[in-house]
Every structure is written in structure tokens, then in C-alpha cells.
């Protein structure tokens, strides 16, 4: 039997206090798993172009520089998907937007596999990106609203490491799939699996109880969403509330995110995430190609590229655990700073495959671990009324960093920069990200309750 939560004399149950007082239930673990699968497939599809690029250039007889627009197309779509989906989810619900997003990127990933030229592929990847950009922030938001405060960062970052695992999985899968079946096969796989998952989400994924409260969707709908956690206590409640109802009055989600209490933190979150994605996407998009030009085989290039993403899987849980126990801003800042150090070291180790693999793994642990922690930091920062918007806009604005990272890679390589020079340049965005998140902790550190 779950622990007892005293009810106020009014019979109103505070949703977050109720969740905080309960042991983690199977129902909540199911939500963790479903959100994990969403971001796993998001990561698999996001990384696909980086892994198919060597085979695509060979199959179509094109040079690497011409792939720049295609590499950036999905990232541009992600910007629109993230920026648009947050306000929609804060008005109409997290589940509805999530199911639509997963369906969208599944359909267009399948269609991308049948592209006949660069223009078709670029257009379809742009549309795929809209769904990809909408999925991740809303999965983060929904999960954060079902987790107790004592485990919030751990569970959200554990869920978010599914993104890194999906990207790493794309490398390991492509190393076997593409040589056997061609580059089309990875895009087909990245499309069919989300369509299956969308059907599962319709049946098994609940709407956020906190969203239902702040949007006045009725006590019975809230009761249904919370009952699997502790049925007897939920049945006794005469009504439901969340703390933000007393302190955040604006119905305009953008006014919430840019209010006096949140505007400075919002800008610093954007800057941090932007700079982190410059690092992640330059390496994700171009590391396999750089490896190939350095003499590595297709399988070796894909494997080393996958190690970069696997590093984030190995570190995300540790970062989340540390955030729940120490100053989360300092924890993330340290990881960004170390990412710059290891990126520099990677650039100096091209001639030694074993050392290169180790350093790529270490760089991935640092930068992807920090990036995985940022949505949790944002979800803790914003109130329910603007949480989906706050998280999704951080991810959306940050996507400009992803676009910049992919574009910088193409530009610098086109200018004749060496592998060492490109990797050394990543020290700058790592230093900016580390500084910005530490400053955010100093000037705008309070969590929403």
C-alpha cells in the first residue's frame, strides 16, 4: 500500500505534493519507458543523415559539400517543430502533440527513403524534422510532470539518454545495414518503428495530470490520470491543484516564459543549449566522413561515430543523479568545460585509432551528458503553464546551433581546414556553454514547484 498523503480541509489534493509523497509506481515507469522510446527513435532518425552520407555520396556520385543543405534540412524543420509544438502542447495537451509528432516523422522518414535526388531528399528531411523537433520537448515535459522532485533530474536525463542511444544505435545498425541493403534501409527503419510506436502511445500514454489541472479539464480526467499511482487516496480527493495556480496567473504561455522571473534564465538556457549543439552536430554530421578521409573503413567510421553518441548514454544517468544532489548548474558547467578539452584532444589523435576511439567516447560522455541534462534543467525551471513552451523553445532555438554546427563543418572543410583545426575550434563553444549555464545558476536559479 502506498504512503498516506494528508488532504487539506477543503479536500483539494496538490498534484505535485501527492506525486512527491508516493513511491515510484509501475504506471510512472511505463511513462518513462514510452518517453524513452520516443526520444530513442527521435535520435535514430536525427543521426541518420550523418551515417548514410558516405554511402549516399558514392551512390549518387556527389561531393560532400553538396550534402550541407540536406544535412541541415531536418535541423531547420526541428526549429519549426519545437517552436510551434510547445505553445500547442501548453494549450491542447502533451499527449496529442506527441502522437502527432511521432506519426509525422515516421511518415516522412519512410518517404525520404524513396528520394530520387537531393532536392526531394532535402524537402522530405525538412518535413521529417518538424516531427522530430516537436517530439523531444513534449516527451521531456510530460515525463517531468509525472516524476517526484527527488528523482526528477535522474529520470528525465535517463529518458533523454534514449536520444543518444538512438543516435549511437544508428551507427551500429548502419554499419551492418547499409553495406547489405543500401542507405535507403536506415531511413525505412527509422520510419516504420515510429509509426508502430504512435499506435502504442494512443493506448498507453496518459495526458499530464498537471496540465489537466491548470487547463481546467475536469476533476474526473485528473482523477483518471492519477489513480494508477495511488487509487484510494485519489478517490478521496474532492479536487486537485498545482502550486503554480497561486503564483502564475498569465494565460499567455509566452508571457510566462518571458516574465520578469524567467526571462534571464530563458536567454541563458538558450545560449547554453545552442553552443552545446554546435559541438554535437558538427561531430555527428562530419566525424564519419572525416574518419573515412583519414583512411578508416566504412564500418570503422560508423563505429567511431557511434561511440560519440554512446558516451552520452553512459554519462546521462550519472549527470542526472548528480543534479538531484548537487548544484545542477555547476554539474552541467563542468561537463561542458571537459567537452572542450576532449574535443581538442580528439583533433590531435587522428593517427591512432584506439586512442581516437577512447577520446571520442570521452568527448561524447561530456557534451552529450551535459546536453541530456539541459531539458531536465529547463523542465525544473518553468511552471506548468509554460513548461512545454519553455522546454521546446530552448530546444528550438538551440537547433540553430545544430544548423550552425553542420554548416560550419561543411564550410570549414570546403576551405581546406584539417581535422585537427576543425576539432580545436570546438573549444570556443564549449567554453561559452559552460560559462552561460553557471551564470544562469547565479542569476536565475529557482525551480518551479
C-alpha positions, 0 to 999 in steps of 0.5 A: 500500500502506498504512503498516506498523503494528508488532504487539506480541509477543503479536500483539494489534493496538490498534484505535485505534493501527492506525486512527491509523497508516493513511491515510484509506481509501475504506471510512472515507469511505463511513462518513462519507458514510452518517453524513452522510446520516443526520444530513442527513435527521435535520435535514430532518425536525427543521426541518420543523415550523418551515417548514410552520407558516405554511402549516399555520396558514392551512390549518387556520385556527389561531393560532400559539400553538396550534402550541407543543405540536406544535412541541415534540412531536418535541423531547420524543420526541428526549429519549426517543430519545437517552436510551434509544438510547445505553445500547442502542447501548453494549450491542447495537451502533451499527449496529442502533440506527441502522437502527432509528432511521432506519426509525422516523422515516421511518415516522412522518414519512410518517404525520404527513403524513396528520394530520387535526388537531393532536392526531394531528399532535402524537402522530405528531411525538412518535413521529417524534422518538424516531427522530430523537433516537436517530439523531444520537448513534449516527451521531456515535459510530460515525463517531468510532470509525472516524476517526484522532485527527488528523482526528477533530474535522474529520470528525465536525463535517463529518458533523454539518454534514449536520444543518444542511444538512438543516435549511437544505435544508428551507427551500429545498425548502419554499419551492418545495414547499409553495406547489405541493403543500401542507405535507403534501409536506415531511413525505412527503419527509422520510419516504420518503428515510429509509426508502430510506436504512435499506435502504442502511445494512443493506448498507453500514454496518459495526458499530464495530470498537471496540465489537466489541472491548470487547463481546467479539464475536469476533476474526473480526467485528473482523477483518471490520470492519477489513480494508477499511482495511488487509487484510494487516496485519489478517490478521496480527493474532492479536487486537485491543484498545482502550486503554480495556480497561486503564483502564475496567473498569465494565460499567455504561455509566452508571457510566462516564459518571458516574465520578469522571473524567467526571462534571464534564465530563458536567454541563458538556457538558450545560449547554453543549449545552442553552443552545446549543439554546435559541438554535437552536430558538427561531430555527428554530421562530419566525424564519419566522413572525416574518419573515412578521409583519414583512411578508416573503413566504412564500418570503422567510421560508423563505429567511431561515430557511434561511440560519440553518441554512446558516451552520452548514454553512459554519462546521462544517468550519472549527470542526472543523479548528480543534479538531484544532489548537487548544484545542477548548474555547476554539474552541467558547467563542468561537463561542458568545460571537459567537452572542450578539452576532449574535443581538442584532444580528439583533433590531435589523435587522428593517427591512432585509432584506439586512442581516437576511439577512447577520446571520442567516447570521452568527448561524447560522455561530456557534451552529450551528458551535459546536453541530456541534462539541459531539458531536465534543467529547463523542465525544473525551471518553468511552471506548468503553464509554460513548461512545454513552451519553455522546454521546446523553445530552448530546444528550438532555438538551440537547433540553430546551433545544430544548423550552425554546427553542420554548416560550419563543418561543411564550410570549414572543410570546403576551405581546406581546414584539417581535422585537427583545426576543425576539432580545436575550434570546438573549444570556443563553444564549449567554453561559452556553454559552460560559462552561460549555464553557471551564470544562469545558476547565479542569476536565475536559479529557482525551480518551479514547484 
